[in-house]
Amino acid sequence: MNTIPLIFNERQINRTVMGGSERPAVQKLDAALVLLNSNCSQFRLPLLENIAKCGFKEIVSIESNPDSYNLVEYSRRFPFIKFIVPHEKASTGELINIGMSEVSSDFVLVIRDTLRTGIEFITPGIVERVKQQNLFCLTPRLKAGEMPSVPIVFSPAVENSVFTIRASSVLTDGSPTLYPFDFIGFYNRKKFIQLGGFDYTITSEHWQNVDLGFRSWLWGEKINLSTVYSFDYVNSFPCEDLTYDLSYSRFYLKNLLPRFDEDHGVIPKSSFLVYLIRSGCGFIESLNQFSDARLWVQKNRFRFKIDAKYLVENWGKI
């Protein structure tokens, strides 16, 4: 497993950039948009048209399929949209890292082409609210067809001495959530970069998402849910892969194992035995992973404001 990245967007991905040579003629929103595209979407053209009508300052469309034959046509039709085609396999978190590096706006909305959008689905009033709250991330209400409510509010918990994430479908404006479901939300770009962005060494997209969300809380930032803006999935509601694998081990090392000591975070050497028992790896591999995590925490020790124990015990009060 690669060493934990110490800086934002540490892994550079080979990519082709098309379009983006012009600024949008209408700029009503003081924010940028990053669109994550699936392999194919029959709604691509109307989606791009709706995005164009919103008036974002910058628009980046990131493709998951490098063989999309419509890109040249789209780049000509929408010269103010920057289309990015990665030439390497990349996780959702890595694609968002790319998007954040390609824009300069202070606030960035990340959405997917699997969401239904109407004309001017984001208004200046919504952006103004995002700016006033100045959170790391403000997540939207998400719906799926006829489903009256879906679990998109997450909280950390401990059950039988084991860390777990509780999901709730009770939506209240301003409710804290551990991470943004499906990576969707308005991000504060400066905070995103300061937090290091998504960790490319965590290959599970679920734990990659949880890792950045959890880290933001440990480092003094917040993620809240907003009912002011919402999206509806075109098809079924996506399911998360919650498998406890090596990705969870890295999340555990970076977020659950560190302790807050007076004014900094630290992983005591004495914690190695605890990790060795939980890791499921051999002694040498476990030691290498543990040592890498201790170094990462030591480098970022003064970024920690609380630890996982405090976060769980005081959830909803921070």
DOTI-110637 format. One record per residue: residue in one letter; x, y, z of N, C-alpha, C in turn. Coordinates in steps of 0.02 Angstrom, whole numbers, plus 50000, padded with zeros to 5 digits. Layout:
% residues N
AXYZXYZXYZ ...
END
This chain:
% residues 318
M500424994050000500005000050000500445006250000 N500265011249959500655017349955500635021150021 T501145025350031501165029450091500605034650089 I500375036750147499835041550152500065048250124 P499695051250078499915057650049499925063250100 L500435067550096500515073050143500275079650114 I500155079850048499935086050017499325084649973 F498965089849956498375089249913498575087049842 N498165082549815498255080449745498955077949730 E499215073949776499905071549771500015067249709 R499525063049693499595058749634499305062349573 Q499745063649525499535067049464499315061749413 I498725062749385498435057949338498475060749267 N498735056749222498765058849151498055060049125 R497965065549090497295067149067497325071749006 T496775071848969496675076448914496165081648934 V496305087848917495845093348933495585096248868 M494925096748862494615099548803494155105248823 G494135110448783493685116048796493915120348854 G493455124248879493615128748935494005134848914 S494015136248849494405141948824494045148548833 E493395148148847493005154248856492695154448926 R492535160448949492165161249011491415161148996 P491005158549041490275158649029490035165749016 A489605166548968489345173148951488935176049009 V488585171549044488175173649102488485170649165 Q488675174849212488975172549275488555175349333 K488045171749351487595173949405487795171049473 L488205165749471488375162249533489115163049549 D489265165049609489955165749631490205158949656 A490225154149610490425147349628490595143549564 A490935137949573491105133549517490715127049523 L490685123249469490355116849469490815111449441 V490835105749475491195099849450490675094349439 L490625092249377490145087049357490505080449348 L490285075349384490565068549377490115064549331 N490395062149277490005058649227490095051049231 S489545047549223489565040249221489735037949150 N489725031449139489925028849073489475031349017 C488845031949032488395034348980487775037349013 S487525042548984486925045649011486525048648953 Q485905046548948485475049048894485265056248907 F485395058648968485205065348986485785070348983 R486335068348952486935072548953486805079448922 L486515079648864486425086148831485965090848870 P485365088648891484945093248931485265095048998 L485665090549026486005092049088486505097749078 L486905097349025487395102549010487035109248995 E486475108848962486095114948947485835118149011 N485595114049058485345116749122485915119749163 I486495116349161487075118949197487275125649169 A487275126249103487475132449070487015138249089 K486365136749099485885141949115485945144449187 C486265140449230486325142449300486775148449310 G487305148949270487755154649275488345153649321 F488615147549324489215146349365489815150149335 K490275152249378490885155649354491335150949315 E491365144749338491795139649306491415133049306 I491515129249253491185122649247491695117549223 V491765112149261492215106749242491815100249238 S491865096849181491525090449171492055085049166 I492035080249213492535075049214492235068549190 E492545065649140492285059549108492575053249141 S492155048249146492405041749169492555037149110 N492295039049052492395035048991492815038948941 P493455037248932493885040948886493685040148813 D493245035348799493045034148729492395037548711 S492165042148752491535045648736491605049348670 Y491195047448622491265050248555490935057148548 N490575059348598490225065748593490625071548621 L491205070248649491575075548684491775081248638 V491995079748578492195085048531491595089448516 E491025086348504490415090148490490215094448550 Y490245091448609490055095148670490525101048682 S491175099948672491655105348685491565111148636 R491325109748576491195115048529490545118748547 R490055114948569489415117948586489445121848651 F489865119548697489935122848762490665124548774 P490935129548740491655131148744491865133648813 F491395135448855491545137848922491575132248974 I491435126048951491485120248996492145116748982 K492515115349035493145111849028493015104349037 F493125100448984493025093248986493695089849000 I493705085649051494325082249070494245074749063 V494715071649029494695064449017495305061149048 P495245057749105495825054349135496025048349092 H496675047049088496925041349050497145035749096 E496985036349159497145031149207496515029749249 K496475023849277495925022249321495975026649383 A495435029849400495435034449457494785033749496 S494845034449561494255034049604493875040649600 T493265040649627492865046749628493225052249665 G493535050549722493905055649760494465058749720 E494815054649681495365057349640495095061949585 L494515060149557494215064349505494015071149534 I493755071049595493565077349627494195081449642 N494725078149663495365081649673495575085349609 I495505081849553495685084949489495245091049477 G494595090149487494135095749477494315101749520 M494475100549583494655106049629495295109549606 S495745105849575496375108849552496285112849488 E495715111749453495605115049389495185121449395 V494925122949455494525128949464494855133449516 S494615139649520494895144449568494375147349614 S493745145749603493205148449644493265146049716 D493015150049763493055148349834492585142649852 F492015142149816491525136949832491375132949769 V491345126349777491275121849720490715116749733 L490235116549688489705111449692489915105349653 V489895099549685490045093149653489395089349644 I489225087649582488625083649568488805078049519 R488325073649507488405068249459487885068849404 D488025065649347487545065849293486965060949305 T486975057349361486425052949379485875056649417 L485965063249426485475067349461485045071049411 R484415071949428483965075749386484025083149405 T484115087349355484175094549368483675098349324 G483405103649351482955107849313483325114149291 I482965118649260483255124949238483415129149300 E484015131749303484245135849359484125132149426 F484385126049430484285121949490484685124649549 I485165129049537485525132549590485435140049580 T485225143449633485095150649628485625154649667 P485685161149654486155165249692486015165049767 G485375164249786485205163949857485505157849891 I485515152249856485815146149884486565147049893 V486885149949842487615151049847487775155949904 E487365160949912487475165849966487425162450034 R486955157750041486895154150104487515149750116 V487755146650063488355142550069488945146850093 K489015152750064489565157250082489505159650154 Q488895161250176488795163650244488965158350297 Q488775152150282488905146850332489645144950334 N489985145550277490715144450274490925137750305 L490545132550290490715125850313491205122550265 F491485117050286491895113150239491445110550182 C490855108050201490405105450150489685106250173 L489245108250127488535108750140488195103950091 T487915098550118487635093350076486895094550063 P486635092350005485925093549988485475087850012 R484835089150008484355083750017484345079649953 L484365073049959484375068649901483755064149903 K483445063349845482845059249841482935054149784 A482505049149785482535044049733481835041749715 G481575044749662480925042649637480375042849688 E480045037149698479465036749743479665035749816 M480305034849829480515033849898480405040249938 P479995040049990479835046150028480435049050065 S480885044750087481475047050122482025041950115 V482645044350114483225039850108483735041850160 P484125037050185484615038450237485235042050211 I485275048550222485855052450198486165056650254 V485935055450316486225058850374486605053750414 F487255054750423487685049650453488005052350518 S488055047950567488355049750631488815044150655 P489375045950687489835040850713489575038050778 A489695031650789489465028450850489925022450866 V489845019950927490215013950949489705008950975 E489725002950949489284997650972489704991550989 N489654989251051490054983551074490794984751062 S491014990851077491724992851071491964993050999 V491514993050950491694993250880491404999450848 F491825003050810491585009050776491075007250723 T490555011350719490045010350668489765017050646 I489425017150590489125023250564488375022150561 R488005026450595487275026050595487005030550539 A486515027950503486205031850449485485033350467 S485275039350452484595041450467484285044950407 S483635044250400483265047650347482875053650374 V482985055250438482665061150469483065067350449 L482765071450408483115077150379482905083650413 T483375087050443483255093650473483785098350447 D483575104150424484055108950398484585110650449 G485215110050430485765111550475486015105650515 S485725099750505485945093850542486665092050523 P487085090250573487765088150556487745081250525 T488195079950479488265073350449489005071750443 L489185065550453489885063550454490225064550387 Y489855063350333490135064150266489575065250216 P489725068150158489215069350107489065062950068 F488435060850068488265054850031488415055549957 D488725050449929488885050149857489335055849835 F489695058949883490185064349870489845070849849 I489185071249851488825076949824488755082549875 G488905088749854488815094349899489215100449876 F489105105949913489485112049903490095111849949 Y490695111949920491315111749958491645118549961 N491955120050018492395125850024493075123649997 R493265126349940493875123949906494505124949948 K494565130649981495155131850022495205126750078 K494655125450112494655120450166494805113550138 F494525112050079494635105650047495375104350036 I495725109350010496445108749997496835108250062 Q496645112250111496995112150176496915105350210 L496355102050199496235095450228496605089950189 G496875091750131497255086850092496845083450038 G496195085050034495785081749983495685074449998 F495455070749949495335063549957495985059649952 D496045054649993496645050549996496615045149942 Y497045045849891497035041149835497255034149854 T497585033349911497805026649931497245022549962 I496685025749976496095022150001495675020449939 T495665014149920495355012149857494595011249862 S494345009849921493615009349930493325016349930 E492855017649885492585024449880492185026349943 H491865021449974491505022850036491985025250090 W492525021450102492985023350155493405029350136 Q493505030450072493845036450049493435042650066 N492785042150056492325047550072492285048650147 V492205043250184492165043650257492815046450286 D493375044450258494025046750282494085054350281 L493915057450225493965064750221493445068050266 G492845065350267492325068150310492525067850384 F492755062050406492955061150476493545065750493 R494025066050447494615070350458494405077650465 S493925079850425493705086750429493435088350499 W493065083750528492805084850596493375084850648 L493845080250641494405079850688494845086150684 W494865089150625495295095050615494915101650623 G494315101250651493955107450669493475110150618 E493325106350565492845108650514492175105050525 K491675107050485491005104250493490695102650425 I490255097750426489855095950368489125095850391 N488715099850360488005100150378487575098550318 L486965096350332486475095150280486025101250272 S485855102850211485405108350197484795105950159 T484205108150181483595106550145483405112050096 V483835117150091483705122750046483785120649973 Y484225115949960484285113549891484285105949891 S484045103049838483965095749836484045093149764 F484165086649760484215083249695483845076649699 D483615074449642483265068049636483655063649588 Y483805057449609484155052849565483705050849507 V483985050549448483605048749388483345041549394 N483775037149418483575030149425483565028249499 S483825022549516483795020149584484315023649628 F484195023449692484655026449741485285022149745 P485875025149740486495021149741486625017949809 C486935012049806487105008449868487855009149881 E488035009749944488745010249963489015003349980 D489635002149961489984995949979490314997050046 L490034994050099490274995250167490774990050190 T491074986350144491544981050162492124983650204 Y492274979950257492854981650300493464978150270 D493874981950235494454979150201495074983150218 L495584982850175496194986650188496074994150188 S495584996350150495415003450149495165005550218 Y494765001250249494535002750317495125003150365 S495614998750356496204998850400496565005450396 R496625008250336496955014750330496525020250361 F495875019850351495425024650384495495024150459 Y495525018050485495585016850557496235019950584 L496775018950548497415021550570497425029150572 K497125032350522497155039650516496655043250561 N496105039950577495555043550610495355040750678 L495365034250686495125031350749495685030150799 L496285028850775496835027250820497165033350852 P497205039150818497525044950849497165047350912 R497545049650961497265052551022497475059851025 F497025063951053497175071051061497495072151129 D498115074751129498495075651190498665083051199 E498295086451242498385093551258498265098151199 D498715098251149498615102751093498785099551026 H498835092951025499035089650962498785082450961 G498795079650899498615072650891499225068250892 V499135062150915499705057550919499455050250918 I499845045950887499715038750892500255035750936 P500105033850997500605031051041500885024451013 K501525023251025501825016951003501465010951033 S501195011951092500845006451127500215004251091 S499985008251042499375006551005499495001350951 F500124999650939500284994950885499954988150897 L499984985750958499694979150972498944979150957 V498604984650974497884985150960497764984750885 Y498184988250846498104988050774498274981250745 L498804978150770499024971650745498464966550751 I498104966750807497564961950818496984963250769 R496864969650753496294971450711496454971250636 S497084971950618497264973050547497134967150502 G497224961050526497144955250484497744954050439 C498284958050448498894957350409499444954150451 G499984952350418500554949650454500904955050495 F501384953050535501734957650580502094963150542 I502484961350491502884966250455502434971250418 E501924968750383501474973250347501104977850395 S500874975150450500524979250500500984984550529 L501614982750541502094987550568502224993150518 N502294991450454502404996550403501815001350398 Q501204998650398500615002850395500555007350457 F500695004450514500655008150578501175013750579 S501775012350557502315017350557502155023050509 D501875021350451501685026450402501155031050432 A500665028150466500125032150496500405036550553 R500855033950593501155037950647501525043950619 L501885042850563502245048350532501755053550505 W501205051250473500715055850446500395060050501 V500205056750556499905060350612500405065250643 Q501045063050648501545067550677501635073750634 K501625072950568501695078750523501095083450529 N500515080650544499895084650547499645085550619 R500075084450668499855083950737499485090150762 F499675096050739499355102150764498725103850725 R498555099850675497925100750640497345097650679 F497505092750720496985089450759496725094050814 K496055094450820495735098350872495385093850923 I495195087950902494865082950945495085076050920 D494865070850954494995064150930494325060550920 A494355054450896493745050750879493295049650940 K493595048250997493205047051058492785053151075 Y493095059051072492745065251087492195066451036 L492345065150972491855066350919491235062050929 V491325055750945490755051250955490345053351016 E490695054851071490345056551133489995063251129 N490225067751086489935074451083489605076051016 W489435070850979489135071850913488485075850921 G488395080850880487805085050883487875090950928 K488435091250967488545096851013489135101150991 I489525098650943490135102150923489955108150878 
END
